[in-house]
Amino acid sequence: MSAPNVNKPNEGVVGQMKNSLENAGNWVSESFQGKSAEASKEANKQQAKGNVSGQDSLTDRASGALGAASDKIDQHGHETSARANKESI
């Protein structure tokens, strides 16, 4: 997860524009990664419920639950980073 670039004193207009462009790129990237983690979380939730054909054993369901929890943490981190980068544009 990428932290936003901060403008430094006496950096100049070009440096500030560069930071803004990098922050915009990081915002897009983090937003995409957050959506990807959300999709993975939802798929793992279905597996945890036993709704995935061929993956409905107790072990598969436990794995799905752990995967969903991990994806939720990733999603939150990416969304937080995306917000920080967006505010720094």
VMD Tcl script that builds the backbone (N, CA, C; Angstrom):
set m [mol new atoms 267]
animate dup $m
set s [atomselect $m all]
$s set {name element resname resid chain x y z} {
  {N N MET 1 A 0.830 -1.160 0.000}
  {CA C MET 1 A 0.000 0.000 0.000}
  {C C MET 1 A 0.882 1.233 0.000}
  {N N SER 2 A 0.529 2.154 -0.852}
  {CA C SER 2 A 1.396 3.298 -1.051}
  {C C SER 2 A 0.883 4.525 -0.315}
  {N N ALA 3 A 1.792 5.155 0.375}
  {CA C ALA 3 A 1.470 6.391 1.077}
  {C C ALA 3 A 1.532 7.545 0.085}
  {N N PRO 4 A 0.725 8.565 0.303}
  {CA C PRO 4 A 0.739 9.687 -0.628}
  {C C PRO 4 A 2.046 10.465 -0.556}
  {N N ASN 5 A 2.417 11.052 -1.693}
  {CA C ASN 5 A 3.583 11.934 -1.751}
  {C C ASN 5 A 3.161 13.301 -1.230}
  {N N VAL 6 A 3.976 13.878 -0.389}
  {CA C VAL 6 A 3.660 15.167 0.216}
  {C C VAL 6 A 4.544 16.233 -0.405}
  {N N ASN 7 A 3.948 17.389 -0.685}
  {CA C ASN 7 A 4.721 18.499 -1.236}
  {C C ASN 7 A 5.643 19.059 -0.165}
  {N N LYS 8 A 6.882 19.264 -0.542}
  {CA C LYS 8 A 7.875 19.808 0.378}
  {C C LYS 8 A 8.001 21.310 0.147}
  {N N PRO 9 A 8.462 22.065 1.155}
  {CA C PRO 9 A 8.655 23.503 0.943}
  {C C PRO 9 A 9.653 23.746 -0.194}
  {N N ASN 10 A 9.413 24.766 -0.958}
  {CA C ASN 10 A 10.291 25.175 -2.069}
  {C C ASN 10 A 10.458 24.085 -3.133}
  {N N GLU 11 A 9.476 23.219 -3.266}
  {CA C GLU 11 A 9.576 22.142 -4.247}
  {C C GLU 11 A 9.263 22.639 -5.653}
  {N N GLY 12 A 8.467 23.652 -5.762}
  {CA C GLY 12 A 8.133 24.208 -7.065}
  {C C GLY 12 A 6.894 23.582 -7.661}
  {N N VAL 13 A 6.386 24.227 -8.678}
  {CA C VAL 13 A 5.151 23.800 -9.320}
  {C C VAL 13 A 5.316 22.441 -9.994}
  {N N VAL 14 A 6.443 22.230 -10.654}
  {CA C VAL 14 A 6.677 20.969 -11.366}
  {C C VAL 14 A 6.712 19.808 -10.372}
  {N N GLY 15 A 7.405 19.993 -9.255}
  {CA C GLY 15 A 7.458 18.941 -8.240}
  {C C GLY 15 A 6.094 18.651 -7.646}
  {N N GLN 16 A 5.306 19.707 -7.439}
  {CA C GLN 16 A 3.963 19.525 -6.894}
  {C C GLN 16 A 3.064 18.799 -7.896}
  {N N MET 17 A 3.202 19.143 -9.175}
  {CA C MET 17 A 2.413 18.462 -10.207}
  {C C MET 17 A 2.812 16.989 -10.295}
  {N N LYS 18 A 4.106 16.722 -10.190}
  {CA C LYS 18 A 4.594 15.338 -10.232}
  {C C LYS 18 A 4.000 14.548 -9.066}
  {N N ASN 19 A 4.014 15.139 -7.874}
  {CA C ASN 19 A 3.434 14.462 -6.710}
  {C C ASN 19 A 1.943 14.202 -6.911}
  {N N SER 20 A 1.240 15.180 -7.451}
  {CA C SER 20 A -0.193 15.014 -7.688}
  {C C SER 20 A -0.465 13.887 -8.679}
  {N N LEU 21 A 0.329 13.829 -9.750}
  {CA C LEU 21 A 0.150 12.763 -10.743}
  {C C LEU 21 A 0.460 11.389 -10.149}
  {N N GLU 22 A 1.514 11.308 -9.342}
  {CA C GLU 22 A 1.843 10.035 -8.698}
  {C C GLU 22 A 0.741 9.626 -7.719}
  {N N ASN 23 A 0.217 10.590 -6.968}
  {CA C ASN 23 A -0.866 10.284 -6.027}
  {C C ASN 23 A -2.117 9.825 -6.772}
  {N N ALA 24 A -2.399 10.442 -7.923}
  {CA C ALA 24 A -3.556 10.033 -8.719}
  {C C ALA 24 A -3.384 8.601 -9.215}
  {N N GLY 25 A -2.184 8.290 -9.685}
  {CA C GLY 25 A -1.914 6.916 -10.133}
  {C C GLY 25 A -2.032 5.920 -9.002}
  {N N ASN 26 A -1.507 6.291 -7.824}
  {CA C ASN 26 A -1.616 5.407 -6.666}
  {C C ASN 26 A -3.067 5.227 -6.234}
  {N N TRP 27 A -3.858 6.289 -6.350}
  {CA C TRP 27 A -5.277 6.209 -5.992}
  {C C TRP 27 A -5.996 5.197 -6.893}
  {N N VAL 28 A -5.734 5.278 -8.190}
  {CA C VAL 28 A -6.359 4.344 -9.134}
  {C C VAL 28 A -5.928 2.913 -8.816}
  {N N SER 29 A -4.639 2.721 -8.599}
  {CA C SER 29 A -4.113 1.392 -8.309}
  {C C SER 29 A -4.707 0.815 -7.026}
  {N N GLU 30 A -4.721 1.613 -5.964}
  {CA C GLU 30 A -5.261 1.144 -4.685}
  {C C GLU 30 A -6.755 0.883 -4.778}
  {N N SER 31 A -7.474 1.723 -5.527}
  {CA C SER 31 A -8.908 1.509 -5.703}
  {C C SER 31 A -9.170 0.176 -6.407}
  {N N PHE 32 A -8.389 -0.088 -7.454}
  {CA C PHE 32 A -8.530 -1.344 -8.196}
  {C C PHE 32 A -8.216 -2.544 -7.296}
  {N N GLN 33 A -7.125 -2.451 -6.528}
  {CA C GLN 33 A -6.756 -3.549 -5.643}
  {C C GLN 33 A -7.810 -3.767 -4.556}
  {N N GLY 34 A -8.418 -2.681 -4.077}
  {CA C GLY 34 A -9.488 -2.806 -3.083}
  {C C GLY 34 A -10.698 -3.533 -3.651}
  {N N LYS 35 A -11.067 -3.203 -4.898}
  {CA C LYS 35 A -12.202 -3.880 -5.546}
  {C C LYS 35 A -11.886 -5.350 -5.803}
  {N N SER 36 A -10.642 -5.627 -6.157}
  {CA C SER 36 A -10.227 -7.008 -6.385}
  {C C SER 36 A -10.300 -7.809 -5.086}
  {N N ALA 37 A -9.853 -7.225 -3.984}
  {CA C ALA 37 A -9.922 -7.902 -2.686}
  {C C ALA 37 A -11.370 -8.122 -2.269}
  {N N GLU 38 A -12.236 -7.160 -2.592}
  {CA C GLU 38 A -13.659 -7.301 -2.267}
  {C C GLU 38 A -14.283 -8.466 -3.034}
  {N N ALA 39 A -13.942 -8.596 -4.317}
  {CA C ALA 39 A -14.469 -9.697 -5.125}
  {C C ALA 39 A -13.982 -11.041 -4.586}
  {N N SER 40 A -12.716 -11.104 -4.224}
  {CA C SER 40 A -12.158 -12.336 -3.659}
  {C C SER 40 A -12.829 -12.675 -2.331}
  {N N LYS 41 A -13.085 -11.646 -1.521}
  {CA C LYS 41 A -13.761 -11.845 -0.232}
  {C C LYS 41 A -15.141 -12.462 -0.446}
  {N N GLU 42 A -15.877 -11.932 -1.413}
  {CA C GLU 42 A -17.230 -12.444 -1.673}
  {C C GLU 42 A -17.183 -13.896 -2.161}
  {N N ALA 43 A -16.209 -14.225 -3.004}
  {CA C ALA 43 A -16.069 -15.608 -3.474}
  {C C ALA 43 A -15.735 -16.536 -2.304}
  {N N ASN 44 A -14.849 -16.085 -1.425}
  {CA C ASN 44 A -14.491 -16.895 -0.261}
  {C C ASN 44 A -15.664 -17.044 0.706}
  {N N LYS 45 A -16.502 -16.018 0.800}
  {CA C LYS 45 A -17.691 -16.124 1.661}
  {C C LYS 45 A -18.635 -17.212 1.140}
  {N N GLN 46 A -18.770 -17.274 -0.180}
  {CA C GLN 46 A -19.628 -18.314 -0.764}
  {C C GLN 46 A -19.054 -19.699 -0.494}
  {N N GLN 47 A -17.739 -19.814 -0.580}
  {CA C GLN 47 A -17.092 -21.094 -0.278}
  {C C GLN 47 A -17.300 -21.446 1.191}
  {N N ALA 48 A -17.191 -20.469 2.071}
  {CA C ALA 48 A -17.369 -20.719 3.497}
  {C C ALA 48 A -18.790 -21.181 3.809}
  {N N LYS 49 A -19.741 -20.729 3.010}
  {CA C LYS 49 A -21.141 -21.136 3.195}
  {C C LYS 49 A -21.418 -22.508 2.583}
  {N N GLY 50 A -20.454 -23.034 1.836}
  {CA C GLY 50 A -20.640 -24.329 1.198}
  {C C GLY 50 A -21.366 -24.239 -0.125}
  {N N ASN 51 A -21.373 -23.065 -0.736}
  {CA C ASN 51 A -22.104 -22.840 -1.986}
  {C C ASN 51 A -21.258 -23.045 -3.241}
  {N N VAL 52 A -20.027 -23.519 -3.100}
  {CA C VAL 52 A -19.156 -23.732 -4.249}
  {C C VAL 52 A -19.086 -25.230 -4.520}
  {N N SER 53 A -19.508 -25.613 -5.699}
  {CA C SER 53 A -19.534 -27.022 -6.073}
  {C C SER 53 A -18.130 -27.621 -6.014}
  {N N GLY 54 A -18.007 -28.742 -5.350}
  {CA C GLY 54 A -16.728 -29.430 -5.256}
  {C C GLY 54 A -15.826 -28.906 -4.150}
  {N N GLN 55 A -16.252 -27.862 -3.470}
  {CA C GLN 55 A -15.461 -27.295 -2.383}
  {C C GLN 55 A -16.361 -27.065 -1.169}
  {N N ASP 56 A -17.059 -28.116 -0.788}
  {CA C ASP 56 A -18.011 -27.961 0.310}
  {C C ASP 56 A -17.668 -28.817 1.534}
  {N N SER 57 A -16.434 -29.342 1.570}
  {CA C SER 57 A -16.030 -30.088 2.767}
  {C C SER 57 A -15.780 -29.096 3.902}
  {N N LEU 58 A -15.679 -29.613 5.108}
  {CA C LEU 58 A -15.443 -28.759 6.265}
  {C C LEU 58 A -14.125 -28.005 6.131}
  {N N THR 59 A -13.107 -28.677 5.622}
  {CA C THR 59 A -11.805 -28.032 5.425}
  {C C THR 59 A -11.899 -26.921 4.387}
  {N N ASP 60 A -12.594 -27.184 3.279}
  {CA C ASP 60 A -12.767 -26.170 2.241}
  {C C ASP 60 A -13.531 -24.964 2.780}
  {N N ARG 61 A -14.558 -25.217 3.576}
  {CA C ARG 61 A -15.360 -24.130 4.126}
  {C C ARG 61 A -14.541 -23.296 5.106}
  {N N ALA 62 A -13.715 -23.956 5.930}
  {CA C ALA 62 A -12.863 -23.225 6.874}
  {C C ALA 62 A -11.843 -22.382 6.117}
  {N N SER 63 A -11.300 -22.949 5.052}
  {CA C SER 63 A -10.347 -22.210 4.227}
  {C C SER 63 A -11.007 -20.985 3.608}
  {N N GLY 64 A -12.225 -21.126 3.160}
  {CA C GLY 64 A -12.969 -20.000 2.595}
  {C C GLY 64 A -13.206 -18.910 3.618}
  {N N ALA 65 A -13.534 -19.315 4.837}
  {CA C ALA 65 A -13.770 -18.329 5.903}
  {C C ALA 65 A -12.492 -17.563 6.229}
  {N N LEU 66 A -11.377 -18.282 6.319}
  {CA C LEU 66 A -10.099 -17.604 6.600}
  {C C LEU 66 A -9.700 -16.692 5.441}
  {N N GLY 67 A -9.933 -17.146 4.236}
  {CA C GLY 67 A -9.627 -16.323 3.069}
  {C C GLY 67 A -10.472 -15.057 3.033}
  {N N ALA 68 A -11.746 -15.180 3.377}
  {CA C ALA 68 A -12.630 -14.015 3.395}
  {C C ALA 68 A -12.171 -13.001 4.437}
  {N N ALA 69 A -11.754 -13.484 5.602}
  {CA C ALA 69 A -11.279 -12.577 6.652}
  {C C ALA 69 A -10.008 -11.858 6.209}
  {N N SER 70 A -9.101 -12.586 5.594}
  {CA C SER 70 A -7.853 -11.991 5.103}
  {C C SER 70 A -8.133 -10.964 4.006}
  {N N ASP 71 A -9.054 -11.301 3.099}
  {CA C ASP 71 A -9.406 -10.381 2.019}
  {C C ASP 71 A -10.066 -9.116 2.557}
  {N N LYS 72 A -10.855 -9.249 3.604}
  {CA C LYS 72 A -11.496 -8.090 4.217}
  {C C LYS 72 A -10.443 -7.124 4.766}
  {N N ILE 73 A -9.410 -7.656 5.398}
  {CA C ILE 73 A -8.320 -6.821 5.920}
  {C C ILE 73 A -7.595 -6.131 4.764}
  {N N ASP 74 A -7.303 -6.883 3.705}
  {CA C ASP 74 A -6.646 -6.300 2.527}
  {C C ASP 74 A -7.510 -5.200 1.903}
  {N N GLN 75 A -8.801 -5.478 1.780}
  {CA C GLN 75 A -9.726 -4.511 1.196}
  {C C GLN 75 A -9.716 -3.212 1.998}
  {N N HIS 76 A -9.800 -3.323 3.305}
  {CA C HIS 76 A -9.813 -2.134 4.159}
  {C C HIS 76 A -8.512 -1.344 4.002}
  {N N GLY 77 A -7.388 -2.030 3.975}
  {CA C GLY 77 A -6.098 -1.358 3.813}
  {C C GLY 77 A -5.990 -0.621 2.490}
  {N N HIS 78 A -6.424 -1.263 1.412}
  {CA C HIS 78 A -6.352 -0.626 0.098}
  {C C HIS 78 A -7.301 0.565 0.012}
  {N N GLU 79 A -8.495 0.435 0.581}
  {CA C GLU 79 A -9.448 1.541 0.560}
  {C C GLU 79 A -8.931 2.731 1.365}
  {N N THR 80 A -8.296 2.453 2.498}
  {CA C THR 80 A -7.729 3.521 3.320}
  {C C THR 80 A -6.611 4.234 2.572}
  {N N SER 81 A -5.736 3.455 1.944}
  {CA C SER 81 A -4.637 4.035 1.182}
  {C C SER 81 A -5.161 4.839 -0.012}
  {N N ALA 82 A -6.193 4.326 -0.674}
  {CA C ALA 82 A -6.778 5.036 -1.813}
  {C C ALA 82 A -7.351 6.380 -1.367}
  {N N ARG 83 A -8.051 6.391 -0.236}
  {CA C ARG 83 A -8.598 7.644 0.284}
  {C C ARG 83 A -7.488 8.654 0.582}
  {N N ALA 84 A -6.424 8.201 1.214}
  {CA C ALA 84 A -5.300 9.090 1.550}
  {C C ALA 84 A -4.675 9.672 0.289}
  {N N ASN 85 A -4.497 8.823 -0.732}
  {CA C ASN 85 A -3.914 9.307 -1.975}
  {C C ASN 85 A -4.851 10.278 -2.695}
  {N N LYS 86 A -6.146 10.010 -2.663}
  {CA C LYS 86 A -7.107 10.883 -3.319}
  {C C LYS 86 A -7.123 12.263 -2.660}
  {N N GLU 87 A -7.033 12.290 -1.342}
  {CA C GLU 87 A -7.037 13.561 -0.622}
  {C C GLU 87 A -5.762 14.359 -0.855}
  {N N SER 88 A -4.709 13.693 -1.313}
  {CA C SER 88 A -3.426 14.363 -1.533}
  {C C SER 88 A -3.222 14.828 -2.964}
  {N N ILE 89 A -4.210 14.601 -3.812}
  {CA C ILE 89 A -4.086 14.995 -5.227}
  {C C ILE 89 A -4.130 16.506 -5.344}
}
mol reanalyze $m
mol bondsrecalc $m
mol representation Tube
mol addrep $m
